[in-house]
Amino acid sequence: MFPKPFYKHLLPALFAGLALRLFFIWRFPFYSGDTAYYEELARNWLYHGVYGFYSHGRIVASDARGPGYPAFLAAIYFLAGPGRKTVMLAQAFVDLATCVVAAGIASRLAADASDTTRGRVAAAALWLTALCPFTANYAAVPLTEALATFFTTLALLIFLPPAGVAIDRISSNRELLRAARNWFAGGLAVGLGTLVRPETPLLLAAALIALWFRFRRREYWRKLAVATLWIAVGLLLPLAPWAARNAVNLGRAQFLAPRYAETYGDVLPTGFYAWTKTWSFRDAYLFNWKLPSQPIELKDLPPYAVDSPEEFSRVASLLERCNRVRGITRTMDLEFAELARERARRHPIRTYAWIPLERAAAMWFTPRITLLPYSGRLWPLAESYRNNPTDFEVTLGLALLNVWYVGMALAAAWACRMNPGVLLIAAFIVARTTFLTQLQTCEPRYVLVCFPALLAVCAQLFRRSTQGRPAQTALASAK
């Protein structure tokens, strides 16, 4: 997979990447609210043999979260004891493995080039991912991101050989069998990733849509059917034991972790979520997390959350009732759902186009300082700088770095727009982003799993022709 020129970069890049991750672990360790849930699941599973949470003095089996990350924690606890720093170190090494896999993606995207060019492209991807502060930062928090990113990047690497993305080049049953092994392995990697993050199958959806759209002529249907079958088998193989366990212990064959991480029987304020989905990302995020533990103050309501004085009056009445009962009853939730439907009918373009685009931009163009002790405030520029120059400079620097990554990726994707591997990665990023804009809390960290593949695409800018000019033509493997 890697030509010889690549290997002189391997150890220096990995050591630099390890130093960066150790810096975050040492200086900026972070513990999310979700961290405690995963740790409790891991401890109960390892020490008591029950995958669940304590409730009323006993451990109750649960399927609220997939078992992938708790299994990772339990393995670390078994080998080294229940220390958070140990978990972070393990995640740092997982993240470094992801960097190598991303270099493999970059090398395969440049499959038609010379060994020298492929080595340069792979080395560029390795350095870009090893020194990316956004993914490195998540080694310093016990959350699913590092593990989910590894499985997603691995699956993309498996799908990228010519047989995976160019089935018109399969000319015999032997080659079809070899391609089937690839498709099965890719499905298996996605299945393992699904046990960590339930939205991981979006990668398979993007891959299958890209394949069926590109090779939609009848002559390819048999090969497409084989690809779909083996991908599905690979996906279901690791999920089947989890679904069987849920069927036996909980009475339902649940393959994916629930969308809202709820326990069976929980009553969720889905109408309230639908109402806040008609807002911008930041305000919806802050409001949703207040339920049910904090009161929702009317003064905190963003001005665009209501379209008329009559609607403001209805919302004020609803929020007052919510605060009085410390939660949302079923009747109140239905009223919020009706508000959401009315807003969508009045402004369909705003609801179904502008707000999702705004949420996508908020997820992709952000300084990503969530785990760092900085405010993330830039506006107004002069005032923010006067109040805290260091905070402003760090936030601005990370914001510009994020924009630079996305800009590089867009330029490289355009230059290699006929490359089927680049098209697969683009389809995955679009599918995942579109899905995430429909969540009640579309956090910027949810697109981090795309970054190694994104940086592998960025590395294609380091392809140069024999004259030293940037490559402008499509890759031969796309033909």
N, C-alpha and C positions, 0 to 999 in steps of 0.2 A: 504493500500500500504506500510506503514512503520510499522515495529514492534516497540514495546515499547522501546528497548534499543537505538533506533535512537533519540528519542525526547530530551534526555539530551544534545545532541549536537546541536540541532536546533538553539536555541537563541544565544549561544556563537559564533557559526560559522557565523550566519547572522550579528551579531554585528561586528565581525572582518571583514567580507566582506564589510559592510557599511563603516567602518572606512577606509579601503583601497580605496574605491571609493570616499569618501569625500576627502581623501588626493590628489587623482588625480584631482578632481574638483577644489580644492583650490590651488594646486601648479602648475598643468599643464593643465589648460583649453586650448582647441584648437578649431579653427574654420576653417573648410575646405572650399575649393572653392565651393563645392556642398551645403554647409550649407545655403548660401544666396538664392539658388534656392528653397530649401525646405521651407525656412522661407517666401519667397515672395508668394509661392503657398498657404501656410497656411493663411497668412494675407489676401490675396485677396479672398480666399474662405470664411473665417470667416466674414470679414468686408464688402465685396462687393458682396458676393454670386456667384462669378465667379472663377472657378478653372482654373487659367491661369496666364500669365505674362503680364506686361505692355509693350506695343509696340506702338510707335508713339503717346503717350499721352492717350491711352486707354487700358483696360485689354482685352487680346485676349485669348480665351479658348485654352487649350493645353492638349495633352496627352503624353508629353515628359517624364514625370515621373509618376509612379503609385501613387494613392491617399492615400496609407496606412500611410506612415510617415507624410505627411502634415496633415492628419486627426488627428494623434496623437498630433502634434504641435498645431493644431487649438483647440483641446480639452483643452490643457494646457493653451493656451492663453485665452480661454473663462473663465476658472476657476481661473487663477492666474495672468493673464496679460502676455504680450510678453517679458518675461525675459529669457535670455539664461541659467542663473544659475538654474532657476526653471526647465527648460527642462532637464538639466543635473541631477538634483536631482530625477526627475521622472524616468529618464533612469536608475539611480542607483537602484531604487526599482524594476524596470522591470528586471534588471540583477540579483538581488537577488532572484526574483521569478524563474528565469531560473535556478539558483543554486539548488533550491528545486526540480524543475522538473528533473534536471540531477540526483539528488539523487534518485528520483523515478525510473528513467531508470536503475540505478545501482541495485536497489532493485529488479526490475523485471528480470534483467539479472541473478540474483542469486535466482530465484524463487524456485529452488529445495532445497535450503539450509535451515538450522534451523533459527529460529527467531534471535538468537544471531549473527549468521554469516551474515544474511541479514542486520541486524542493523549496524554491523561493516562496511559492504561494502557501505551501503547507507551513513553512516556518513563520510566515507573516500571520497566518491564522493562529498558530500556537502562541506567539508573542501577544497578539491582540487579546486573546481570551485569558491568557495567564495574567495579564496586567489590567484586565477590565475590573475596575473597582466595584461595579454594580453587582456582579455575580460573586466576586470575592467577598464582599461584605456579608453575604448571606451564609457564608461558612461560620460566621460568628453568632448565629442565632439558631437554636434548636427548632427548626421548622422544616417543612417538606421540600423547600425550593432546591437545595443542592442535589438531593436524590432524584427528584422529579426531572430536573434538568439533565442529569446524566442519562436516564432511560430515554428521554425524548431525543437527545442528541444521538445516542446509540442507535435508536430505531431509524433515524434519518440516514445515518451512515450505512445501515444494512440495506435500505431501499435504494441507495444510489448507484450500485453497479449497473451496467447497461441493461442486463436482463430485468432489473427491477423497474426501470423507467422507460425502456425502449423495447417493448415486447415484439415490435415488428422485426427485430434482429434475431428472434428465436426461430430457428429453422428446422429443429428436429425434436423428437420426444426426449432425447437425452438432455438437450439444452433446456427444454421445458421443465424437466425434473429438477435440474440444477436451479432454475429460477424459482421453482416451487419451494425449494429449501430456503431460499432467500426470503420469499414472502412469508413463510412460516416463522422464520427467525425474527423478522420485523414485527409480525403480529405478536410474537411472544414477548419481545422487548416492550411493546406498547401495553400488553397485558400486565406485565410487572409494574410498569409505570402507572397504570390505572389503579393498582392497589395502593399507590402513593398519592396520586391526585386523580379524582374521578373524571376530569375533563380531558385526560390524555388521549382517549380514542378519537378526538378531533383530528389528530395527525393521520389516522387511518382514513377518516372520512375525506380529508383533503387528498390523500394519495389515491384513493379509489375514484374520486370525482375527476382528478387530473387524468388518470389512466383511461377511464371510460369516455371522457370527453375527447381525448386525443386520439384514441383508437376505437372510435365508435362504429367503424364500418363492420359489416357482418363477418368478414373474413377473420377478424380478431376476437370474435365473441367467445370462442372456445378457450383461448388463452386468458381472456379477461375473467371468464368464469372460474378457471383454475386459480388465478391470482386471488380472486375474491374469496374462494373457498379456503385456501391455505392461510390467508391473512386472518379470516374469521376463526379458524381452528387455533392458530397461534394466540390470538387474543383471548379466546375462551378458556384455554388450558390452564393458565394461572388463576383465572377468575372462578373456575368451577368449584374448587375446594372452599373458597370464601362463600359462594352462594349456597353450597351444600351445608356448611356450618350454620348459616343464617336460617336455612330451612329447618334444620334439626332443632336448633336452640331457640329460635325466635318465631318459627312458624311461617316464614316467608323467604323465598329464594331471591335475596337482594344481591345483585351482581355489583352494583356501584354504591359508593357511599352516598347518602342522601344529599340532595342539592343544598339544603340549609343546615346540614350537620345536625339534624334533629333526631330525637329518639321516637320510636314508633308510638303514636298516640298523642304527640305534642300538637297543640293547636298553634299554627303559625299565622302572623299578621300579613298574609300575602297581598291583601288589598292595600295595606299601608305601604308595602314594598312597591306595588304597582304605581301608587301615587308618587312616591319619591323618585321612581324611575323617569318621571316627566321633568326632573330637575337636572342641574349639572352634577357632575361627579362628586365634587368636594362636599357640597351641602347635603346631598343624599347620603353620603358615607357617614358624616357626623350625626345626622339624625337617626339613621338606622341603628347605630350602636348604642343610642340612648335607651332603646326599649329593652326590658321594661324597668331597668334599675334607676333611671334618672327622669326627672320631669322634663317635658318638652315645652320650652318657653316660647310664647308667641312672638316675642321680640327677636328671637333667633331665626324666625322664618324668613328665607330669602324673598326679595320682592317679586321675583318671577314665579314663585310657587302658587300665586293666585292671579287670575286674569280679570277679576271684577270685584267691586265692593260686596256683592251678594255672595260670591265664592269666598271672600275673606271672612265674612260673617259665619258661613258654614264651617270653615276650617277652624276658626276661633272657638266655636262651640264644641267641635269634635275634640280639639286638643285639651280644652278645659275638662271635658268628661274623662279623657284618657288620664290626665294628671290626677283627677279625683279618685279614680279606681286603681291607679298605679298599674296601668296596662291597657290592653285593647280587648274589648269583648268582641264576640262574633258579629253582633249588630254594628258596632263601630267599624269593624274591618270591612264589612259590606258597604258602608257609606264611603269609606276611603276608596274602595274599588270603583264605586260609581263616579266619584270625583275624577279618578284616573281615566275612566272611559270617556267622560265628558271632555276632559282636556285633550285627549287624543282625537276625538271627533272634531273639536274646534280647530285644532292645529295639528293636522296629520303630518305635515312636512317637518314641523318642529319636533314632534314626538318620534317619528320613524327615520328621520334623516339627520337633522341638525344635532339633536342631543346625542345619538350614537356617535356621530363624528366628533363632537366635543369630548365625549368620554374616551374615544380612541386616542385623540390627541393628548388628553390628560394622562393616559397610561403610558404613551410612548415618549412624549416630550416633557420630561420632568427631571429635576435634579437628583431624585432618588436618595433623599437624605432621611428616609423614614427611620432607619436604624442608627442614625448619627445625631449627636447633640446640637443640631442646627435647626433654625426655624424654617428654612426654605423660603423666606420672604425676600422678594426682589423689588416689588413695586410699593410705593414710588421709589425710583432708583436712588435719588440723592438722599432722601430721608432714611432709607434702609441702610445705606452706606454709613451715614453719620451715626446712627444708633448702634451699629455693631459691624465695624469694617471686616473683621475676620469671618463672621457669619455670612456676610454678604459675598465676600470673595470666594469662600468655599462653595456656597450655593451656586453662584454664577459660573464658577469653573466647572462644576459637575453638570450643570445644565448645558453648557456649551459642549462639553465632552459627549453628552448624550445626543445632542443634535448632530455632532460630527459623526458619530457612529451611524446614525440613521441616514445622514446624507451620503456617506461612503457606500452604504449598502444599496441605496437607491441608484447611485451612479454605476456601481458594479452590476447590479441586476439589469439595468438598461443596456450596458455594454454586452452582457451575456444573456440577453432576453430570449434567445432561442435555445439555450441550454436546458434540457429537460429537468436536470437536477435543480437548477435555480428556480424553474417554474414550480417544482414540487415544494421547495422551501417557501416561495412566495405564497403559494396556495395555502400552506399550513399556517403561515403568519396571518394571512387575511381571515381564514376560517376561525382561528383561535381568537383574534381580536374582535371579530364580529360577535362571537358567542359571549365574550367577556363583557361587552357593552350592555348585555341584557341581564347581567347579574345585579342584585340589589346593592352590592358593594364591590365595584370593579376596581380593585386595588392595583396600583402600578406594578407591584411585585408579581402579579399573575402573568405578565409578559416576559419575565426574566428567563423562562425556559426557552424562549426563542433566541436569546442573545448569542449563544455559541454558534448556532446555524447562521444567524445574521452576520456575525463576525467572520465566519468562513466565506460568506458571500463577499464581504468587504475585501478579503484577501485576494479576490480575483482581480482587483485593481493592480496587483503586483505582477500580473501576467504582462509580458512584453514580447513584441515580435522580435525577430532577429535583427531588425533595424533599430530596436530600442523604443518603438512607439507603443502606446497602449493598444492592446488587442481590441479591435472594433467589430470583428466578424463573429458569427455564431460558431460554436464549437462543432467540430466534426462529428462528435457523438450524437448530436441532435439530428443529424441528417438521416 
